[in-house]
Amino acid sequence: MSNSTSAQMIFEGLFGKPVCSKFDSELRTSDSGASLLGAIDRKTKLTESLCSELADPRSTNRIEHSYLDLFRQRVFSIALGYPDGNDAAQIGHDPIMKLVCGRKPADKRGLGSQPTLSRFEHAVTGREVVALGRKLEELVIERVYRRNRHARLITIDLDGSVDPTHGQQPFAFFSGYYDSWCYFPLLGFITVDEQREQHLFHARLRPGASNEARSTPALLRRTVANLRKTFKKARIRVRLDSGFAHPLIYDTLEDLKVEYVIGVPENSVLKERASREMRAAEVLAEQFGKTTTFFSETDYAARSWPRERRVVYKAEIVQAEGKSARRNARFLVTNLRHKPQRTWEIYCKRGDSENRIKELKGDLEIDRTSCASYIANQFRVLLAATAYVLFQDMRAALGNHEFSRSTVGTLRARLLKIGATVTETVRRIIISMPSNFPWKDPWRRAAACVASFD
């Protein structure tokens, strides 16, 4: 039996004694671990640096919420799993949200409301959005350099991802490949040497019918120039999937004198070049009943290419239990001089960027682009990207901690989503978390890592 009032919920006859649940505890939060992210942000000055690119046109004597307050509110809301502006009504009075946004936890004023946040998102101009994106690129490269001053190899991975739209949103087009009306954002990552972390440095919303050759060359030129200016002795390598197989991109990479390996769609000429290895793989696969793979290479020039380029290919027969054998021929155009199998292994590591995109979409909802303005949607993409950079900085700060390789969702569940009481005195702010919190010791170690993070 349950009886409900506006003040309490009583469960009788279920737990031995009646259980009375109330929402009457002031200055309580369920996100006390967000102080870790807040500390990372204060140390790196990420939100402050990015928000400096936005000009506030409002009258200074009528402002209740500064642009920095609103920028932080949106970034930390997304980081904590509240991606909608509507969520401001529920979390605007949370003491930890106030703390990480620069307010006192006991401040009676709430954070920005949904209409305030909406006006903020739509007030940002196209020039400011571009400047914000460029600033994010510079900050990420600079911070990666500070932690890897003696890097020998920097790898750039670019990848597109579908962002389905709903309603009459500007620049949304129908994609036959994805069978939906969508945007097609471009995301860029950089990797240092053989490290596992791929650092997000670029996030740009694009119309659904975007051509990779339209915006990629300019991005590559800008990024390579920034990397060479910062990492003066490092080699630069670019990995791209077959969607980027365009003569203009090849010419750009060769003009920049960087290493590259790019997927190439199969055609009749390449299929014929790989036929001998494919027949050999068929014979061995039929004889031993196992997947068989051969790697080889050829010099090839498409009609639109000015000269021949090295093409590495994989001829594979896939044998799966209960299924008929399947041919799998894949081709790469590259200027690397490694053996074909090693070149293929280098290219395959590009696939890890898909896991980063899954984090961005699944944990931070970077595809929550529901604004009626295209520029506002691009701004939302950059807000989610900023939240992700904070999580990547947290992983860097954790070092050898057991959660240093955890996804955003795991970090949020284990280190941020913690119920606590917040007490503010004259000299300090005390966050009292449960003594029986399951990950109490890992949290303490994480806090120590963040405190010493530079």
ABEGO torsion letter per residue (X at the ends): XBBBBAABBBBBGAAGBBBBBBBABBGBBAAAAAAAAAAAAAAAGAAAAAAAABBBABBAAABABBAAAAAAAAAAAAAAGBABAAAAAAAAABAAAAAAAGBBAABABBBBBAAAAAAAAAABBAAAAAAAAAAAAAAAAAAAAAABAABABBBBBBBBBBBBBBEBBBGBBBBAAAGBBBBBBBBBBBBBEABABBBBABBBBBBAABBAAAAAAAAAAAAAAAAAAABAABBBBBBBBAAABBAAAAAAAAAAGBBBBBBBBBBAAAAAAAAAAAAAAAAAAAAAGBBBBBBBBBBBBBAABABBBBBBBBBBBBBBBGBBBBBBBBBBBBABABBAAAAAAAAAAAAAAAAAAAAAAAAAGAABBABABAAAAAAAAAAAAAAAAAAAAAAAAAEABAAAABBAAAAAAAAABBBBBBBBBAABBBBBBBAABAAAAAAAAAAAAAAABX
